[in-house]
Each structure stands twice: as structure tokens, then as C-alpha cells.
Amino acid sequence: MIEMSIFFFNPDGRTTIKPDQQTVQALPEHSRTRLRINSIKATTAAGSGHPTSCCSVSEIMSVLFFHTMKYRPEDPRNANSDRFILSKGHAAPVLYAVWAETGYLKENELLNLRKVDSILEGHPVPKQQFVDVATGSLGQGLGAACGMAYTGKYFDKASYQVFCLLGDGEMSEGSVWEAMAFASYYQLDNLVAILDINRLGQSDPAPLQHHVEKYQRRCEAFGWQAIIVDGHSVEELCKVLSQPRHQPLAIIAKTIKGKGIPAAEDKMGWHGKPLPKDMADSVIKEMQSRIVSCNKRLYPSPPVEDASPVSLRNIRMPSAPSYKTGEKIATRKAYGMALAKLGRYNDHVVALDGDTKNSTFAELFKNEHPNRFVECYIAEQNMVSVAIGCAVRDRNVVFASTFATFFSRAYDQIRMAAISESNINLCGSHCGVSIGEDGPSQMALEDLALFRAIPTATIFYPSDGVSTEKAVELAANTKGLCFIRTSRPENNIIYSCNEDFHVGQAKVVYKTNDDQVTVIGAGVTLHEALAAAEQLKKERINIRVIDPFTIKPLDSKTIIDNARATRGRIITVEDHYHEGGIGEAVCAAVVNETGFTVQRLAVSQVPRSGKPAELLRIFGIDRDGITQAVRKMLSGAANAK
């Protein structure tokens, strides 16, 4: 007999009763078969979905949720509960079927799968309270699980465990192995990965098919304890999940795709296809005949209550910035200083970096708060996923940094962070050609375009130490994904320390009563615009200079109001490609205004190595390029008259 860590409740109340041997033996068949039945019913009703992918994991899900995991079904995001991530998100119907078994969902709700007015979407999303991170873009669940497990072990120091179910198809994703390396390095013995080795992918068999010993050797090579089991044996699953662990555990479960569906078992051509109604009815009837009658609800063991309450409200700096006007500092260094300062008075601020901490200056945070710093090494995809995991259930305020250009390789993780409704803060340093000699592989010239396309993103582009410190503080308190773009060159402090900053509020940093052109720059190019203003002033040409501060949301009102004062003449200048940057954001803001002209100065082609000043000049985004553009615009206006 298997010892089940389940409570049983009478149908009419919550009083526990001790199960007899017959009931305990029957329940595994009862629960796993009902999971299959409800997965088939839901996908057939929807006319789409992945029933065969659900059927291969029914025993795994049954054992996890009704034997192993400790959680409160009535409170899915309880801080003390074990965490579960369905990395193979296309098997969402079996997850929904589990929560129907717990009583959290009504069984008839499952028939609304994939409908526009249902929370039961095609893949898991956090609008479902029992989902912490969105999955479905394969290969990302384990990285998020690493963030949750790291938080549980090192930040919360709590008893909760983290379980992640992966498919064999996604084991081809490099991000999975980044996560495997991270978990073993940090000895995340509170993390269990269950690999559903059902042999078949979408259009072909998975590369290793049922060679489970090869999966075992790979997992062991990455420092995991790896155990092969029959994924349809409740007894084997219960046994392996009950063993004590001293390192992360990979359960390599050999399964049959489409288990229980005779026409589809271990057969190609059924991935992502619901059963026709007549076939579904026949299969369900046969499955129901195997269920032992049981009118008692399965109920898991409660968790250990040892995760301390956390409040992330009002994460504030203890004092105003302490810079002096005219002092020089790179915004990348100001970021590190601001983060260390924020962490000094807020114990739940944590920082991650991808082995660039001496360039992003995240090392300043590490030096002060070593126990709240996570080195993710050169694995940016995993770093973003770990950040997402660290932030779930509002346990931490998470900042993660690397060169801004390297976030491009983690763009899918960033995209999924938005779908996950994640509140992570990413800082990308070394933007643009102004980094100089390192050359184009290190220059972020696409990052604004990438982050502007993310619906939940806020983009900060500070131009001095004061605005950088304010950006860090604002990001910590802004919902959604935040991106802070920092620069390598040192530039002057231009703001007083008591300057007030807000998301979506631009600053007019240079103006007179008879300005002729509005120039908009940020970071390095804002300082070039200020220098151009002084230069043009000697020629009796006055320009207005605007610092947008946030590129998204953009302060359209301030831009339009000031541009009207300069007869609709606008020049944008940015250390970024033309596509998707400040210029296009400004064009979108003024598109409905009559009499407006926008000229965009930006990096026009793939750059090369050189000194920062040389590269700014080559691409016409330095002070001379700006002055020439202003003269040309005014000359064109005069000729038009």
C-alpha cells in the first residue's frame, strides 16, 4: 500500500476521516483517470488543444498534487505553499483538471477552455490564481522555477518546495540547460524537475526518443541527481518523490503520449489535435468503467507556515541624491550606487547580474548586500527567467543587469515576462555607439525598439546621476516590466538633487523666449544637444532642449506644447538605430498635429570600432551634427517662405 499524504473530506463538510486501504488503493486510479477524462472533455469541447500531451502526465500530476505537494487549494498563492510550474504549457487542460479535483474550479468550467470569456486559456497565464508564471514558449519554466527555489532557500529560508514539469521536446532548448547549470551551482535541493519523456514531438519524435538513460547522463553531468521511473507507475513516482534530497532532483519519467487513448497511444499525428466527439465519448466511457466509486474529495497536506509576510509597498530612497551640479558620472555607475542605496533601507530589494557587474556597477550592490545578490553568469535568458521567478508572489523587488544589447538574446523571456504580469526591473548598460572601441557587437542599438514593443514595459532613459537614482526608485515602485537604459561615458550632473521626477514626465532643460527648434535627446545625446544649444546661441539661434526621461510612456503633451512654441519644428537625436527609437516614438506622438516637422538623427547603419566622439560625429548625433541639422531646418523653413 502507498502511504498517501492526503486528507479526505466528507462531501457535506470539512472533517477529516482516515481512509481505508481500499480507498487509498483506488484513489490513484480515480484521480489520474479523471484527469485524463476531463482533459479530453475540455479539448473536445474547445475543438482544439493537446489531449495526448495531457494524458502522458496524468499520473505525474495526480501524484504531485495529491501525494507530494503541500499547499492550500483555497488560497493558490499562499506564500507558504509549494510551487508548481507547468513548463510544457500546452498541457494546460490537465492542470485545470487538477484544480477542478481540488474544488477550486468547478468541473463544468473546464468545458469553457479557450473561450474568449474564460480564464482557462490555451496555455497557463497568471490571470489564473494557481499560475505564477505564463508558460507555453517552451524551455522557460525551469528558469523561473530556479528563481522561486533560490528565493525559497536563500531569501525566504522557508520550507516550500518547487516542482517543474517539462516536456522532452523542450529539452532541446539551451535555456533549459542554463537553468540546470544554475540550479546545481546554487545547490537548489528544494527543486524537482520532472521530465515527461513521452518520445513524440509536434512533427517528429524528440531527438532522444525513449533513450531515458541518455537524459539521465546529461542531467547528472549538469550536477543533478537523476532517477529514471515509469511515469505511469504511481508507486514509483511516490517513492522517488518521498526520498530525501541533497541536490536538485531530475525525475526522468518514461511515458506514453496519448496514454489511455488506444488510437493515439505513442502515435505521430495527434499532437495538438482534440479527439472527435464520437471517439472522445467512446474513450471516456471505457475510462469511466475503470474508476472505483469514491465520493470523497482529494485534499493535499497543508504547508509549513514558515514564509514570513512580505510587504513591497513604498520602496523608497532614504534621502535625496547627493550629487553636485557639474560633477561628472556615468549613468551606469549611478545605477549601481542608486541600487546599493535602495537596498540599504529595503531588505527585499535583490539584484541579479550576468557576469558584467563590474561594468554595470551592480557590484556596488553586491559589496554592500552580498546575500541579496545573485550572480547568473553569462546566461542572459536564464537570468531573466530567474528574475521572473524571484519576483512571483511579491516576495522580492528584483533588478537584473547586463549590457543592454545582451537582453536581445533574452527577448522571448522578456516577452513572456509581460504575459506573466511580472514586475521585474532590467538595467541595460553600454548603450549605443558611445561605448566606443569595443565595436558593434557590444553596442545596444535595438534595445529601445525591443522594449517599446512590450505592452507592459516602462522605459527609463536617464541622462545624469540624479535622474538615474530617481529612475531606480521609480522602477522599484512601478508595476510591470521596467527597463533602465544606462550609458558608459561620464557626463555632467544637470539636475539639482531636489528635482522631482515622474514616470511619463519630460523635462525642459534649456529654453528661451524665442526658441526656433525643439531638440529632444536622451543620455549622451542630451548633453550633445545642450552643447549644441550653447554653440547656436553664439549665432543668435535659440533652441529648446527636452529630456524625455521615460521613452515609454512618452510625455506627448510636453513635447507638443513646446514644439508649438518653436513652430512645430522638432529634431530628435539618439544613440540608437532609427527604427523603433526616440524619433519614431516622437513621430507617433505628434502624428495628428498639423504643421509639425520632425527630423530624426540616429545611427543609420551598422557601426564600427572607434573613439566615442568619432563615432558620434560619423553618425551625425554629436553637437556639430545637431547644429547642422538645426541650421538646415531653419534654412529650409526660410526658403519655403
C-alpha positions as CSV (number, residue, x, y, z in Angstrom):
1,M,0.0,0.0,0.0
2,I,1.3,3.5,-0.8
3,E,1.2,5.9,2.1
4,M,-0.7,8.9,0.7
5,S,-0.2,12.4,2.3
6,I,-3.9,13.2,1.6
7,F,-6.7,14.5,3.7
8,F,-10.2,13.2,2.9
9,F,-13.3,15.3,3.4
10,N,-16.9,14.1,3.7
11,P,-19.0,15.6,0.9
12,D,-21.0,17.6,3.4
13,G,-18.2,19.1,5.4
14,R,-14.5,19.6,6.1
15,T,-14.0,16.9,8.8
16,T,-11.1,14.6,8.1
17,I,-11.6,10.8,8.0
18,K,-9.0,8.2,7.9
19,P,-9.0,6.4,4.5
20,D,-9.3,2.7,4.5
21,Q,-6.8,0.6,2.5
22,Q,-9.3,0.0,-0.4
23,T,-9.9,3.8,-0.8
24,V,-6.2,4.6,-0.8
25,Q,-5.5,2.0,-3.5
26,A,-8.4,3.2,-5.6
27,L,-7.7,6.9,-5.4
28,P,-4.6,7.0,-7.7
29,E,-6.6,5.3,-10.5
30,H,-9.6,7.5,-9.6
31,S,-7.7,10.8,-9.8
32,R,-5.4,10.1,-12.8
33,T,-8.3,8.7,-14.8
34,R,-10.4,11.7,-14.0
35,L,-7.6,14.0,-15.1
36,R,-7.5,12.2,-18.5
37,I,-11.3,12.3,-18.8
38,N,-11.5,16.0,-18.1
39,S,-8.6,16.9,-20.4
40,I,-10.3,15.0,-23.2
41,K,-13.7,16.5,-22.5
42,A,-12.3,20.1,-22.3
43,T,-10.2,19.9,-25.6
44,T,-13.0,18.2,-27.5
45,A,-15.4,20.9,-26.3
46,A,-12.9,23.6,-27.3
47,G,-12.2,22.0,-30.7
48,S,-8.5,22.5,-30.1
49,G,-5.8,21.7,-27.6
50,H,-3.4,19.0,-26.7
51,P,-5.1,16.0,-25.0
52,T,-2.4,13.5,-25.8
53,S,0.2,15.7,-24.0
54,C,-2.1,15.8,-21.0
55,C,-2.6,12.0,-21.0
56,S,1.1,11.3,-20.7
57,V,1.4,13.2,-17.5
58,S,-1.8,12.3,-15.6
59,E,-0.1,10.0,-13.1
60,I,2.6,12.6,-12.6
61,M,0.1,15.4,-11.9
62,S,-2.0,13.2,-9.7
63,V,0.9,12.1,-7.5
64,L,2.3,15.7,-7.3
65,F,-0.9,17.4,-6.3
66,F,-2.5,14.7,-4.2
67,H,0.5,13.0,-2.6
68,T,3.7,15.1,-2.6
69,M,2.9,18.8,-2.7
70,K,1.8,20.8,0.3
71,Y,-0.5,23.7,-0.5
72,R,-3.8,25.3,0.3
73,P,-6.2,24.9,-2.7
74,E,-8.5,27.6,-1.4
75,D,-5.5,30.1,-1.5
76,P,-3.4,29.2,-4.5
77,R,-0.8,31.9,-4.0
78,N,-0.3,31.3,-0.3
79,A,3.3,32.3,0.5
80,N,4.0,29.0,2.3
81,S,2.7,26.6,-0.3
82,D,4.8,24.5,-2.6
83,R,5.2,26.0,-6.1
84,F,4.4,24.2,-9.4
85,I,5.4,25.3,-12.9
86,L,4.0,23.6,-16.0
87,S,6.8,24.3,-18.3
88,K,5.1,22.3,-21.1
89,G,2.3,24.8,-21.1
90,H,0.4,23.2,-23.9
91,A,-0.7,20.5,-21.3
92,A,-2.7,23.3,-19.6
93,P,-6.0,21.3,-19.6
94,V,-4.6,18.7,-17.2
95,L,-3.5,21.5,-14.9
96,Y,-7.1,22.9,-15.0
97,A,-8.4,19.4,-14.4
98,V,-6.2,19.1,-11.2
99,W,-7.6,22.3,-9.8
100,A,-11.1,21.1,-10.6
101,E,-10.3,18.0,-8.5
102,T,-9.2,20.2,-5.6
103,G,-12.6,22.0,-5.8
104,Y,-11.0,25.4,-6.7
105,L,-12.6,25.2,-10.2
106,K,-16.0,23.9,-11.0
107,E,-15.8,20.9,-13.3
108,N,-18.2,22.4,-15.8
109,E,-15.8,25.4,-16.1
110,L,-13.4,23.1,-17.9
111,L,-15.8,23.0,-20.8
112,N,-15.1,26.7,-21.4
113,L,-11.4,26.0,-22.2
114,R,-10.0,28.5,-24.7
115,K,-13.2,30.6,-24.9
116,V,-12.8,34.4,-25.1
117,D,-14.7,34.9,-21.8
118,S,-13.0,32.2,-19.8
119,I,-9.8,32.4,-17.7
120,L,-8.9,28.9,-18.9
121,E,-6.7,30.0,-21.8
122,G,-4.9,27.7,-24.2
123,H,-1.7,28.0,-22.1
124,P,-1.3,28.9,-18.4
125,V,-1.4,32.6,-17.6
126,P,-1.4,34.4,-14.2
127,K,-5.0,35.6,-14.5
128,Q,-5.5,32.1,-13.1
129,Q,-4.6,32.4,-9.4
130,F,-3.0,29.0,-9.4
131,V,-0.4,30.1,-12.1
132,D,2.6,32.0,-11.1
133,V,4.3,32.4,-14.5
134,A,3.0,32.1,-18.0
135,T,4.4,29.2,-20.0
136,G,3.9,27.9,-23.5
137,S,7.0,29.3,-25.1
138,L,9.0,26.2,-24.3
139,G,12.2,25.9,-22.3
140,Q,11.5,28.7,-19.9
141,G,9.6,27.1,-17.0
142,L,12.7,25.7,-15.3
143,G,14.5,29.0,-15.2
144,A,11.5,30.6,-13.4
145,A,11.4,27.6,-11.1
146,C,15.1,28.3,-10.3
147,G,14.2,31.8,-9.2
148,M,11.4,30.5,-7.0
149,A,13.7,27.9,-5.5
150,Y,16.5,30.3,-4.9
151,T,14.1,32.7,-3.2
152,G,12.7,29.9,-1.0
153,K,16.2,28.6,0.0
154,Y,18.2,31.8,0.4
155,F,15.8,34.7,0.7
156,D,12.7,33.3,2.4
157,K,14.6,30.5,4.1
158,A,11.3,28.6,4.1
159,S,10.2,25.0,3.7
160,Y,8.3,25.3,0.5
161,Q,9.4,23.1,-2.5
162,V,9.4,23.9,-6.2
163,F,8.2,21.4,-8.8
164,C,8.6,21.9,-12.6
165,L,7.1,19.6,-15.2
166,L,8.9,19.7,-18.6
167,G,8.3,18.0,-21.9
168,D,11.0,16.1,-23.7
169,G,10.7,18.4,-26.8
170,E,11.8,21.5,-24.8
171,M,14.9,19.7,-23.6
172,S,16.4,20.8,-26.9
173,E,16.2,24.4,-25.7
174,G,19.5,25.8,-24.5
175,S,17.7,27.8,-21.8
176,V,16.8,24.5,-20.1
177,W,20.5,23.7,-19.7
178,E,21.3,27.2,-18.5
179,A,18.7,26.6,-15.7
180,M,20.1,23.2,-15.0
181,A,23.6,24.6,-14.5
182,F,22.2,27.4,-12.3
183,A,20.3,25.0,-10.0
184,S,23.2,22.7,-9.4
185,Y,25.7,25.6,-8.9
186,Y,23.5,27.0,-6.2
187,Q,22.6,23.6,-4.7
188,L,18.8,24.1,-5.1
189,D,17.9,20.9,-3.3
190,N,14.3,22.3,-2.9
191,L,13.8,22.0,-6.7
192,V,12.4,19.0,-8.5
193,A,12.2,18.8,-12.3
194,I,10.0,16.1,-13.8
195,L,10.8,15.3,-17.4
196,D,7.9,13.9,-19.3
197,I,9.7,11.6,-21.8
198,N,6.8,10.6,-24.0
199,R,9.0,10.3,-27.1
200,L,7.0,12.3,-29.6
201,G,7.3,15.9,-30.5
202,Q,5.0,18.0,-32.7
203,S,6.1,17.0,-36.2
204,D,8.8,14.4,-35.4
205,P,9.9,12.2,-32.5
206,A,12.1,14.0,-29.9
207,P,15.8,13.5,-30.8
208,L,16.5,11.1,-27.9
209,Q,13.0,9.4,-28.1
210,H,12.8,6.9,-25.2
211,H,16.5,6.7,-24.5
212,V,15.9,7.8,-20.9
213,E,19.5,6.7,-19.9
214,K,20.8,9.5,-22.1
215,Y,18.7,12.1,-20.4
216,Q,19.9,10.7,-17.1
217,R,23.6,11.1,-18.0
218,R,23.0,14.6,-19.3
219,C,21.2,15.7,-16.1
220,E,23.9,14.1,-14.0
221,A,26.6,15.9,-16.0
222,F,24.9,19.1,-15.0
223,G,25.1,18.2,-11.3
224,W,21.6,16.9,-10.7
225,Q,20.5,13.7,-9.1
226,A,18.7,11.9,-11.9
227,I,16.4,9.0,-11.4
228,I,14.5,7.1,-14.1
229,V,11.0,6.0,-13.4
230,D,8.0,4.6,-15.1
231,G,5.9,7.8,-15.5
232,H,2.7,5.8,-15.3
233,S,3.6,4.0,-12.1
234,V,2.1,5.8,-9.1
235,E,4.1,3.7,-6.7
236,E,7.5,4.6,-8.4
237,L,6.6,8.3,-8.6
238,C,5.5,8.4,-4.9
239,K,8.7,6.6,-3.9
240,V,11.1,8.8,-5.7
241,L,9.3,12.0,-4.6
242,S,9.5,10.9,-1.0
243,Q,13.2,10.4,-0.9
244,P,15.4,13.0,0.9
245,R,17.4,15.3,-1.4
246,H,20.7,17.0,-1.1
247,Q,20.9,18.4,-4.7
248,P,18.3,19.3,-7.3
249,L,16.4,16.2,-8.5
250,A,15.5,15.3,-12.1
251,I,12.8,12.6,-12.4
252,I,13.1,11.2,-15.8
253,A,9.6,9.8,-16.4
254,K,9.2,7.4,-19.3
255,T,5.7,7.9,-20.5
256,I,3.4,7.2,-23.5
257,K,2.0,10.1,-25.3
258,G,-1.8,9.7,-25.6
259,K,-1.8,7.1,-22.7
260,G,-5.4,5.7,-22.4
261,I,-6.4,6.7,-25.9
262,P,-6.0,3.5,-28.0
263,A,-6.0,5.2,-31.4
264,A,-3.4,7.8,-30.3
265,E,-1.1,6.0,-27.9
266,D,2.5,6.5,-29.0
267,K,1.4,7.5,-32.5
268,M,2.5,10.5,-34.5
269,G,0.0,12.9,-35.9
270,W,-2.0,13.5,-32.8
271,H,-0.1,16.5,-31.3
272,G,-2.4,19.4,-30.7
273,K,-5.4,17.6,-32.0
274,P,-8.6,17.1,-30.0
275,L,-10.5,13.9,-30.2
276,P,-13.6,13.9,-32.4
277,K,-16.7,13.7,-30.3
278,D,-17.6,10.1,-31.1
279,M,-14.1,8.9,-30.3
280,A,-13.9,11.0,-27.1
281,D,-17.2,9.6,-25.9
282,S,-16.0,6.1,-26.5
283,V,-12.7,6.6,-24.8
284,I,-14.3,8.4,-21.8
285,K,-16.8,5.6,-21.4
286,E,-14.1,3.0,-21.3
287,M,-12.1,5.1,-18.8
288,Q,-15.1,5.6,-16.5
289,S,-15.6,1.9,-16.3
290,R,-12.2,1.6,-14.6
291,I,-12.9,4.2,-11.9
292,V,-13.6,2.8,-8.4
293,S,-16.5,4.7,-6.9
294,C,-15.3,7.3,-4.5
295,N,-17.3,10.3,-3.3
296,K,-14.6,11.8,-1.1
297,R,-12.6,14.8,-2.3
298,L,-8.8,14.6,-2.5
299,Y,-7.2,17.2,-0.4
300,P,-3.5,17.9,0.0
301,S,-1.5,18.3,3.1
302,P,-1.2,21.9,4.4
303,P,2.2,23.6,4.0
304,V,4.5,24.5,6.8
305,E,3.8,28.1,7.9
306,D,7.3,29.5,7.8
307,A,7.5,32.0,5.0
308,S,7.5,35.4,6.6
309,P,5.0,38.1,5.4
310,V,6.5,40.5,2.9
311,S,5.3,44.0,2.0
312,L,6.7,45.6,-1.1
313,R,4.8,48.8,-0.7
314,N,6.6,52.2,-0.7
315,I,10.1,51.1,-1.5
316,R,11.8,54.4,-1.1
317,M,15.2,56.0,-1.1
318,P,16.1,57.2,2.5
319,S,17.3,60.6,1.2
320,A,17.7,62.8,-1.9
321,P,20.6,62.3,-4.3
322,S,23.8,63.8,-3.2
323,Y,25.4,64.8,-6.5
324,K,26.7,68.3,-7.2
325,T,25.9,70.2,-10.4
326,G,28.7,69.9,-12.8
327,E,30.1,66.8,-11.3
328,K,30.7,64.0,-13.8
329,I,29.5,60.4,-13.5
330,A,28.4,57.7,-15.9
331,T,24.8,56.7,-15.6
332,R,25.9,53.1,-15.4
333,K,27.8,53.9,-12.2
334,A,25.0,56.0,-10.9
335,Y,22.7,52.9,-11.3
336,G,25.0,50.8,-9.1
337,M,25.2,53.5,-6.5
338,A,21.4,54.0,-6.5
339,L,20.7,50.3,-6.3
340,A,23.0,49.9,-3.3
341,K,21.4,52.8,-1.6
342,L,17.9,51.5,-2.2
343,G,18.9,48.1,-0.8
344,R,20.4,49.7,2.3
345,Y,16.9,50.5,3.6
346,N,14.8,47.9,1.8
347,D,15.6,44.3,2.7
348,H,13.6,42.8,-0.1
349,V,15.5,44.5,-2.9
350,V,17.6,41.9,-4.7
351,A,20.0,42.2,-7.7
352,L,21.0,39.8,-10.4
353,D,23.7,40.2,-13.0
354,G,25.2,38.2,-15.9
355,D,28.9,38.4,-15.1
356,T,29.1,42.1,-16.0
357,K,28.7,43.5,-12.5
358,N,32.0,45.5,-12.7
359,S,30.7,47.2,-15.9
360,T,27.0,47.7,-14.9
361,F,28.2,48.6,-11.4
362,A,25.8,46.1,-9.9
363,E,29.0,45.1,-7.9
364,L,28.3,48.1,-5.7
365,F,25.1,46.4,-4.6
366,K,26.9,43.1,-4.1
367,N,29.6,44.7,-2.0
368,E,27.0,46.1,0.4
369,H,24.4,43.3,0.2
370,P,26.2,40.1,-0.8
371,N,23.3,37.8,0.5
372,R,20.9,39.6,-1.8
373,F,23.0,39.5,-4.9
374,V,22.7,36.6,-7.4
375,E,25.4,36.0,-10.0
376,C,23.7,34.4,-13.0
377,Y,26.9,34.3,-15.2
378,I,26.8,34.5,-18.9
379,A,23.3,33.1,-19.3
380,E,21.0,36.0,-20.0
381,Q,18.0,34.0,-20.9
382,N,18.1,32.2,-17.6
383,M,18.9,35.4,-15.7
384,V,15.6,37.0,-16.9
385,S,13.7,33.8,-16.1
386,V,15.3,33.6,-12.6
387,A,14.3,37.3,-12.1
388,I,10.7,36.4,-13.0
389,G,10.8,33.5,-10.5
390,C,12.3,35.6,-7.8
391,A,9.5,38.2,-8.2
392,V,6.5,35.9,-8.1
393,R,4.0,36.1,-5.2
394,D,5.6,39.6,-4.4
395,R,8.5,38.1,-2.4
396,N,11.2,40.5,-3.8
397,V,11.8,43.7,-5.7
398,V,14.1,42.4,-8.4
399,F,16.7,44.2,-10.5
400,A,18.7,42.4,-13.2
401,S,21.5,44.0,-15.2
402,T,23.8,43.3,-18.1
403,F,24.9,45.1,-21.3
404,A,21.7,46.3,-22.9
405,T,22.5,44.6,-26.2
406,F,22.6,41.2,-24.5
407,F,19.0,41.5,-23.4
408,S,18.2,40.9,-27.1
409,R,19.1,37.2,-26.7
410,A,16.5,37.0,-23.8
411,Y,13.8,38.7,-25.7
412,D,11.4,35.8,-25.6
413,Q,11.9,35.6,-21.8
414,I,11.2,39.4,-21.7
415,R,8.1,38.9,-23.8
416,M,6.9,36.1,-21.5
417,A,7.6,38.3,-18.5
418,A,4.9,40.7,-19.8
419,I,2.5,37.8,-20.3
420,S,3.3,36.7,-16.8
421,E,2.4,40.1,-15.4
422,S,5.8,40.2,-13.9
423,N,7.2,43.2,-12.0
424,I,10.9,42.9,-12.9
425,N,13.4,45.7,-13.4
426,L,16.1,45.3,-16.1
427,C,19.0,47.6,-16.5
428,G,20.9,47.6,-19.7
429,S,24.3,49.4,-19.8
430,H,26.7,50.3,-22.6
431,C,24.0,51.6,-25.0
432,G,24.8,53.0,-28.4
433,V,28.0,53.9,-30.3
434,S,29.2,56.0,-27.4
435,I,30.8,52.9,-25.8
436,G,33.5,53.4,-28.5
437,E,36.2,50.9,-29.2
438,D,34.5,47.7,-28.3
439,G,32.6,47.8,-31.5
440,P,29.1,47.0,-32.7
441,S,28.7,43.5,-31.1
442,Q,28.7,45.3,-27.7
443,M,26.6,48.3,-28.7
444,A,22.9,48.3,-27.9
445,L,21.2,50.0,-30.8
446,E,18.0,48.0,-30.9
447,D,17.0,47.9,-27.3
448,L,14.5,50.8,-27.2
449,A,12.7,49.2,-30.1
450,L,12.6,45.8,-28.3
451,F,11.2,47.2,-25.1
452,R,8.9,49.7,-26.7
453,A,7.1,46.7,-28.3
454,I,6.4,45.2,-24.9
455,P,2.9,46.3,-23.8
456,T,3.6,46.4,-20.0
457,A,7.0,48.0,-20.3
458,T,8.2,51.3,-18.8
459,I,11.4,52.6,-20.3
460,F,13.6,54.9,-18.3
461,Y,16.5,56.7,-20.1
462,P,18.2,58.8,-17.5
463,S,20.8,61.4,-18.5
464,D,22.7,62.1,-15.3
465,G,23.3,60.7,-11.8
466,V,20.2,62.4,-10.3
467,S,17.8,61.2,-12.8
468,T,19.3,57.7,-12.7
469,E,18.8,57.5,-9.0
470,K,15.2,58.7,-9.4
471,A,14.7,56.1,-12.2
472,V,15.8,53.3,-9.9
473,E,13.5,54.4,-7.2
474,L,10.5,54.8,-9.6
475,A,11.2,51.4,-11.2
476,A,11.0,49.7,-7.8
477,N,7.5,51.1,-7.4
478,T,6.2,50.7,-10.9
479,K,4.0,47.8,-11.9
480,G,5.0,45.8,-14.9
481,L,8.4,45.4,-16.6
482,C,10.8,48.3,-16.3
483,F,13.9,48.9,-18.4
484,I,16.6,51.4,-17.4
485,R,19.0,52.3,-20.2
486,T,22.4,53.5,-19.0
487,S,25.5,54.8,-20.7
488,R,29.2,54.3,-20.5
489,P,30.6,57.8,-20.8
490,E,30.8,60.2,-17.9
491,N,28.6,63.2,-18.2
492,N,27.8,66.3,-16.1
493,I,25.1,66.4,-13.4
494,I,22.5,68.7,-14.8
495,Y,19.7,68.4,-12.3
496,S,19.5,69.6,-8.7
497,C,19.2,67.0,-6.1
498,N,15.7,68.1,-5.1
499,E,14.4,67.8,-8.7
500,D,11.1,65.8,-8.8
501,F,10.8,63.1,-11.4
502,H,7.7,61.1,-12.5
503,V,7.0,58.3,-15.0
504,G,5.8,59.9,-18.2
505,Q,7.0,63.4,-17.4
506,A,9.7,65.0,-19.6
507,K,12.0,67.9,-18.5
508,V,12.6,71.0,-20.5
509,V,16.3,71.5,-19.7
510,Y,17.1,74.5,-21.9
511,K,14.8,77.3,-23.2
512,T,14.5,81.0,-24.1
513,N,11.5,83.1,-25.1
514,D,12.3,82.9,-28.8
515,D,13.3,79.3,-29.4
516,Q,13.2,78.3,-33.1
517,V,13.6,74.5,-32.9
518,T,12.8,71.9,-30.2
519,V,15.6,69.3,-29.9
520,I,14.9,66.1,-28.0
521,G,17.8,63.9,-26.8
522,A,18.5,61.4,-24.0
523,G,21.5,60.1,-22.3
524,V,24.7,61.1,-24.2
525,T,22.8,62.9,-26.9
526,L,21.0,65.2,-24.4
527,H,24.4,66.5,-23.4
528,E,25.3,66.9,-27.0
529,A,22.1,68.9,-27.5
530,L,22.9,71.2,-24.6
531,A,26.4,71.8,-26.1
532,A,24.8,72.5,-29.5
533,A,22.4,75.0,-27.8
534,E,25.4,76.9,-26.4
535,Q,27.1,76.8,-29.8
536,L,24.0,78.0,-31.7
537,K,23.4,80.7,-29.1
538,K,26.6,82.4,-30.3
539,E,25.0,82.5,-33.8
540,R,21.8,84.0,-32.3
541,I,19.9,80.8,-32.9
542,N,17.9,79.6,-29.9
543,I,16.8,76.1,-29.5
544,R,14.7,74.4,-26.8
545,V,16.1,71.1,-25.4
546,I,13.9,68.4,-23.9
547,D,14.9,65.3,-21.8
548,P,12.1,62.8,-22.2
549,F,13.3,60.8,-19.1
550,T,10.9,58.0,-20.0
551,I,10.6,56.9,-23.6
552,K,7.6,54.8,-22.7
553,P,5.3,56.3,-21.7
554,L,6.4,59.4,-23.6
555,D,5.3,62.8,-22.4
556,S,3.5,63.8,-25.5
557,K,1.9,66.9,-24.0
558,T,5.2,68.5,-23.0
559,I,6.7,67.7,-26.4
560,I,3.7,69.0,-28.4
561,D,3.3,72.2,-26.2
562,N,7.0,73.1,-26.5
563,A,7.1,72.2,-30.2
564,R,4.2,74.5,-30.9
565,A,6.3,77.3,-29.4
566,T,9.0,76.5,-32.0
567,R,6.5,76.5,-34.9
568,G,6.3,72.7,-34.9
569,R,10.0,72.2,-35.7
570,I,11.4,69.1,-33.9
571,I,14.7,67.4,-34.1
572,T,15.3,64.1,-32.3
573,V,18.8,62.8,-31.7
574,E,19.5,59.4,-30.3
575,D,22.3,56.9,-29.8
576,H,20.2,54.1,-31.3
577,Y,19.1,52.9,-34.8
578,H,16.4,54.9,-36.5
579,E,13.9,52.1,-36.2
580,G,11.9,51.9,-33.0
581,G,13.7,54.5,-31.0
582,I,13.1,58.0,-29.7
583,G,12.5,59.5,-33.2
584,E,9.7,57.1,-34.0
585,A,8.2,57.5,-30.6
586,V,8.1,61.3,-31.1
587,C,6.6,60.9,-34.6
588,A,3.9,58.7,-33.2
589,A,3.2,61.3,-30.5
590,V,2.8,64.2,-33.0
591,V,1.3,62.4,-35.9
592,N,-2.1,64.1,-35.6
593,E,-0.6,67.6,-35.2
594,T,-0.8,70.0,-38.2
595,G,2.3,72.0,-39.2
596,F,4.8,69.8,-37.3
597,T,8.1,68.7,-38.9
598,V,10.3,66.0,-37.3
599,Q,13.8,65.3,-38.3
600,R,15.4,62.2,-36.8
601,L,19.1,62.0,-36.2
602,A,20.2,58.4,-35.3
603,V,22.7,55.7,-36.1
604,S,22.0,54.9,-39.7
605,Q,24.0,51.7,-40.3
606,V,25.9,49.0,-38.5
607,P,28.7,50.9,-36.8
608,R,32.4,50.1,-36.2
609,S,35.0,50.5,-33.5
610,G,36.4,54.0,-32.8
611,K,36.6,56.6,-30.2
612,P,33.2,57.7,-28.8
613,A,33.5,61.2,-30.1
614,E,34.5,59.9,-33.5
615,L,31.5,57.6,-33.8
616,L,29.0,60.3,-32.6
617,R,30.4,62.6,-35.3
618,I,30.3,59.9,-38.0
619,F,26.6,59.3,-37.5
620,G,25.7,63.0,-37.0
621,I,24.5,62.7,-33.5
622,D,27.1,64.9,-31.8
623,R,26.8,68.7,-31.1
624,D,28.0,69.5,-34.7
625,G,25.5,67.2,-36.2
626,I,22.8,68.8,-34.2
627,T,23.8,72.4,-35.1
628,Q,24.0,71.5,-38.8
629,A,20.5,69.9,-38.6
630,V,19.1,73.0,-36.9
631,R,20.6,75.3,-39.5
632,K,19.3,73.2,-42.3
633,M,15.8,73.0,-40.8
634,L,15.7,76.8,-40.4
635,S,17.1,77.3,-43.9
636,G,14.5,75.1,-45.3
637,A,11.8,77.0,-43.5
638,A,13.1,80.3,-44.8
639,N,13.3,79.0,-48.3
640,A,9.7,77.7,-48.0
641,K,8.6,81.3,-47.3
